[in-house]
Amino acid sequence: MEVLTRTHRNVLYISLNGELDEKTAEYTRLALEQIMFNAKASQIVIDLANLSFMDSTGIGVLLGRYKKMKDRGIPIYITNPSVQAERIFQMTGLYKIMPKIKGAIL
């Protein structure tokens, strides 16, 4: 798993590259927490274009970060989901709490 970031106009862009599963969940969770809590952003956009696989553990990682950012009043948006990620977000209703937006490539 590779986590890339940039900030532009008070928006934190995060790109997840690789697989988000049981093997990479702890690393990804820690990386996202450090990035999100240290950023001076009013919103976060997570780009999933290069996320090749995500299982229920990965969903838990994203949900946990959503809850922590919600407590701070910072919304999270999803962009460029892979076909597999799109299916998961639609089936689980995650787009209701982390809406999908167009564009925003890192």
C-alpha atoms as an extended CHARMM CRD file, in Angstrom:
* protein
*
       106  EXT
         1         1  MET       CA              0.0000000000        0.0000000000        0.0000000000  PROA      1               0.0000000000
         2         2  GLU       CA              1.2080000000        3.4480000000       -0.9060000000  PROA      2               0.0000000000
         3         3  VAL       CA             -0.4290000000        6.5770000000        0.5060000000  PROA      3               0.0000000000
         4         4  LEU       CA              0.2510000000        9.7780000000       -1.4420000000  PROA      4               0.0000000000
         5         5  THR       CA             -0.9110000000       13.2300000000       -0.3760000000  PROA      5               0.0000000000
         6         6  ARG       CA             -1.0310000000       16.8420000000       -1.3890000000  PROA      6               0.0000000000
         7         7  THR       CA             -2.9010000000       19.8750000000       -0.1360000000  PROA      7               0.0000000000
         8         8  HSD       CA             -4.3940000000       22.4780000000       -2.4360000000  PROA      8               0.0000000000
         9         9  ARG       CA             -6.6450000000       25.3600000000       -1.4390000000  PROA      9               0.0000000000
        10        10  ASN       CA             -7.3250000000       23.9400000000        2.0080000000  PROA      10              0.0000000000
        11        11  VAL       CA             -8.3030000000       20.5070000000        0.6100000000  PROA      11              0.0000000000
        12        12  LEU       CA             -6.2750000000       17.4330000000        1.5490000000  PROA      12              0.0000000000
        13        13  TYR       CA             -6.0230000000       14.9760000000       -1.3540000000  PROA      13              0.0000000000
        14        14  ILE       CA             -5.0800000000       11.3960000000       -0.4780000000  PROA      14              0.0000000000
        15        15  SER       CA             -4.4030000000        8.7040000000       -3.0680000000  PROA      15              0.0000000000
        16        16  LEU       CA             -4.4760000000        5.0600000000       -1.9810000000  PROA      16              0.0000000000
        17        17  ASN       CA             -2.4070000000        2.8420000000       -4.2630000000  PROA      17              0.0000000000
        18        18  GLY       CA             -2.4070000000       -0.9390000000       -3.9080000000  PROA      18              0.0000000000
        19        19  GLU       CA             -4.4940000000       -3.2510000000       -1.7550000000  PROA      19              0.0000000000
        20        20  LEU       CA             -6.3510000000       -2.2410000000        1.3870000000  PROA      20              0.0000000000
        21        21  ASP       CA             -6.8680000000       -5.4810000000        3.2650000000  PROA      21              0.0000000000
        22        22  GLU       CA             -5.9340000000       -7.2380000000        6.4840000000  PROA      22              0.0000000000
        23        23  LYS       CA             -2.2230000000       -7.1680000000        5.5780000000  PROA      23              0.0000000000
        24        24  THR       CA             -2.0750000000       -3.4220000000        4.9200000000  PROA      24              0.0000000000
        25        25  ALA       CA             -4.8590000000       -2.1320000000        7.1930000000  PROA      25              0.0000000000
        26        26  GLU       CA             -2.7200000000       -1.2300000000       10.2150000000  PROA      26              0.0000000000
        27        27  TYR       CA             -0.1200000000        0.6190000000        8.1320000000  PROA      27              0.0000000000
        28        28  THR       CA             -2.8400000000        2.4480000000        6.1970000000  PROA      28              0.0000000000
        29        29  ARG       CA             -4.7810000000        3.3600000000        9.3340000000  PROA      29              0.0000000000
        30        30  LEU       CA             -1.6950000000        4.7980000000       11.0150000000  PROA      30              0.0000000000
        31        31  ALA       CA             -0.6170000000        6.6670000000        7.8830000000  PROA      31              0.0000000000
        32        32  LEU       CA             -4.0770000000        8.1570000000        7.3540000000  PROA      32              0.0000000000
        33        33  GLU       CA             -4.3900000000        9.2160000000       10.9850000000  PROA      33              0.0000000000
        34        34  GLN       CA             -1.0350000000       10.9570000000       10.9510000000  PROA      34              0.0000000000
        35        35  ILE       CA             -1.7680000000       12.6720000000        7.6350000000  PROA      35              0.0000000000
        36        36  MET       CA             -5.3330000000       13.6960000000        8.4730000000  PROA      36              0.0000000000
        37        37  PHE       CA             -4.6550000000       14.9610000000       11.9820000000  PROA      37              0.0000000000
        38        38  ASN       CA             -1.5980000000       16.9860000000       10.9530000000  PROA      38              0.0000000000
        39        39  ALA       CA             -3.1950000000       18.5710000000        7.8910000000  PROA      39              0.0000000000
        40        40  LYS       CA             -4.7410000000       21.9990000000        8.0110000000  PROA      40              0.0000000000
        41        41  ALA       CA             -7.6350000000       21.1120000000        5.7120000000  PROA      41              0.0000000000
        42        42  SER       CA            -11.3270000000       21.9090000000        5.6590000000  PROA      42              0.0000000000
        43        43  GLN       CA            -12.1380000000       18.7810000000        3.6580000000  PROA      43              0.0000000000
        44        44  ILE       CA            -10.5190000000       15.5410000000        2.5270000000  PROA      44              0.0000000000
        45        45  VAL       CA            -10.7400000000       13.8360000000       -0.8580000000  PROA      45              0.0000000000
        46        46  ILE       CA             -9.6560000000       10.1920000000       -1.0540000000  PROA      46              0.0000000000
        47        47  ASP       CA             -8.7240000000        9.0680000000       -4.5600000000  PROA      47              0.0000000000
        48        48  LEU       CA             -9.2720000000        5.3340000000       -5.1130000000  PROA      48              0.0000000000
        49        49  ALA       CA             -8.2580000000        5.1390000000       -8.7940000000  PROA      49              0.0000000000
        50        50  ASN       CA             -5.2530000000        2.9620000000       -7.9550000000  PROA      50              0.0000000000
        51        51  LEU       CA             -6.8500000000        0.8920000000       -5.2180000000  PROA      51              0.0000000000
        52        52  SER       CA             -6.7520000000       -2.5950000000       -6.7110000000  PROA      52              0.0000000000
        53        53  PHE       CA             -8.4660000000       -4.4350000000       -3.8390000000  PROA      53              0.0000000000
        54        54  MET       CA            -10.3700000000       -3.6530000000       -0.6540000000  PROA      54              0.0000000000
        55        55  ASP       CA            -11.9690000000       -6.0600000000        1.8110000000  PROA      55              0.0000000000
        56        56  SER       CA            -14.0480000000       -5.5410000000        4.9470000000  PROA      56              0.0000000000
        57        57  THR       CA            -10.9310000000       -4.6230000000        6.9310000000  PROA      57              0.0000000000
        58        58  GLY       CA            -10.2760000000       -1.8050000000        4.4730000000  PROA      58              0.0000000000
        59        59  ILE       CA            -13.8460000000       -0.6090000000        4.8080000000  PROA      59              0.0000000000
        60        60  GLY       CA            -13.2960000000       -0.4810000000        8.5630000000  PROA      60              0.0000000000
        61        61  VAL       CA            -10.1680000000        1.6330000000        8.1010000000  PROA      61              0.0000000000
        62        62  LEU       CA            -12.0450000000        4.1820000000        5.9930000000  PROA      62              0.0000000000
        63        63  LEU       CA            -15.0510000000        4.2010000000        8.3380000000  PROA      63              0.0000000000
        64        64  GLY       CA            -12.8390000000        4.7930000000       11.3460000000  PROA      64              0.0000000000
        65        65  ARG       CA            -11.1250000000        7.7700000000        9.6950000000  PROA      65              0.0000000000
        66        66  TYR       CA            -14.5330000000        9.1130000000        8.6280000000  PROA      66              0.0000000000
        67        67  LYS       CA            -15.7860000000        9.0120000000       12.2310000000  PROA      67              0.0000000000
        68        68  LYS       CA            -12.7020000000       10.7790000000       13.5740000000  PROA      68              0.0000000000
        69        69  MET       CA            -12.8610000000       13.5050000000       10.9380000000  PROA      69              0.0000000000
        70        70  LYS       CA            -16.6170000000       13.9200000000       11.4100000000  PROA      70              0.0000000000
        71        71  ASP       CA            -15.9600000000       14.6690000000       15.0730000000  PROA      71              0.0000000000
        72        72  ARG       CA            -13.6370000000       17.4680000000       13.8960000000  PROA      72              0.0000000000
        73        73  GLY       CA            -16.1730000000       18.7870000000       11.3670000000  PROA      73              0.0000000000
        74        74  ILE       CA            -14.0850000000       17.7510000000        8.3370000000  PROA      74              0.0000000000
        75        75  PRO       CA            -16.0040000000       15.9440000000        5.5650000000  PROA      75              0.0000000000
        76        76  ILE       CA            -14.4550000000       13.1340000000        3.5080000000  PROA      76              0.0000000000
        77        77  TYR       CA            -15.2270000000       12.6160000000       -0.1680000000  PROA      77              0.0000000000
        78        78  ILE       CA            -14.3670000000        9.7080000000       -2.4670000000  PROA      78              0.0000000000
        79        79  THR       CA            -13.2130000000       10.1090000000       -6.0490000000  PROA      79              0.0000000000
        80        80  ASN       CA            -12.1980000000        7.8200000000       -8.9110000000  PROA      80              0.0000000000
        81        81  PRO       CA            -13.2210000000        4.5230000000       -7.3040000000  PROA      81              0.0000000000
        82        82  SER       CA            -12.1050000000        1.3850000000       -9.0860000000  PROA      82              0.0000000000
        83        83  VAL       CA            -14.8690000000       -0.9250000000      -10.3120000000  PROA      83              0.0000000000
        84        84  GLN       CA            -14.4180000000       -3.1160000000       -7.2340000000  PROA      84              0.0000000000
        85        85  ALA       CA            -14.3900000000       -0.1580000000       -4.8150000000  PROA      85              0.0000000000
        86        86  GLU       CA            -17.4550000000        1.3460000000       -6.5300000000  PROA      86              0.0000000000
        87        87  ARG       CA            -19.3660000000       -1.8760000000       -5.9760000000  PROA      87              0.0000000000
        88        88  ILE       CA            -18.4090000000       -2.0160000000       -2.3000000000  PROA      88              0.0000000000
        89        89  PHE       CA            -19.3370000000        1.6210000000       -1.6710000000  PROA      89              0.0000000000
        90        90  GLN       CA            -22.6960000000        1.1960000000       -3.3750000000  PROA      90              0.0000000000
        91        91  MET       CA            -23.5560000000       -2.1020000000       -1.6520000000  PROA      91              0.0000000000
        92        92  THR       CA            -22.6300000000       -0.8720000000        1.8160000000  PROA      92              0.0000000000
        93        93  GLY       CA            -24.1380000000        2.6030000000        1.5030000000  PROA      93              0.0000000000
        94        94  LEU       CA            -20.8040000000        4.2850000000        2.2600000000  PROA      94              0.0000000000
        95        95  TYR       CA            -21.5230000000        6.9910000000       -0.3080000000  PROA      95              0.0000000000
        96        96  LYS       CA            -24.2020000000        8.2870000000        2.0550000000  PROA      96              0.0000000000
        97        97  ILE       CA            -21.5330000000        9.3410000000        4.5250000000  PROA      97              0.0000000000
        98        98  MET       CA            -18.5390000000        9.7740000000        2.1930000000  PROA      98              0.0000000000
        99        99  PRO       CA            -20.0480000000       11.1590000000       -1.0300000000  PROA      99              0.0000000000
       100       100  LYS       CA            -18.5270000000       10.4540000000       -4.4040000000  PROA      100             0.0000000000
       101       101  ILE       CA            -17.2420000000       13.4320000000       -6.3920000000  PROA      101             0.0000000000
       102       102  LYS       CA            -15.7510000000       13.6610000000       -9.8720000000  PROA      102             0.0000000000
       103       103  GLY       CA            -12.1610000000       14.4300000000      -10.7290000000  PROA      103             0.0000000000
       104       104  ALA       CA             -9.4840000000       15.2620000000       -8.1890000000  PROA      104             0.0000000000
       105       105  ILE       CA             -6.5290000000       13.1950000000       -9.3580000000  PROA      105             0.0000000000
       106       106  LEU       CA             -3.3300000000       13.5080000000       -7.3460000000  PROA      106             0.0000000000
